[in-house]
Amino acid sequence: MEQAIIESSILFGFLTVFSCGLWIISIRSYKKSHNKKILFVSGVFSIFFIRGILLSLGLFYPEIEMLHSITLYAFFDLIMLVLLFIAVLRQ
């Protein structure tokens, strides 16, 4: 069981760092191009980064019940999908 926790920690840590990197790159790209689509994609990466932080905290602090809420993560997924939808449809 402890091996699964270690593997999850590594995976969520990588996910968090990678999404933070993509968020920083997209912010820099928006500053250069001022393209609103990139701004929406940047919002998706920032939400993904926040979601990764919450998942990581949930592994290290299991006593915080809010971090284990499927509804919370489903809400984050919904926001990310809406922002991606707006980015795709925006002209």
Order of alpha helices (4+ residues) and beta strands (2+ residues): alpha-alpha-alpha
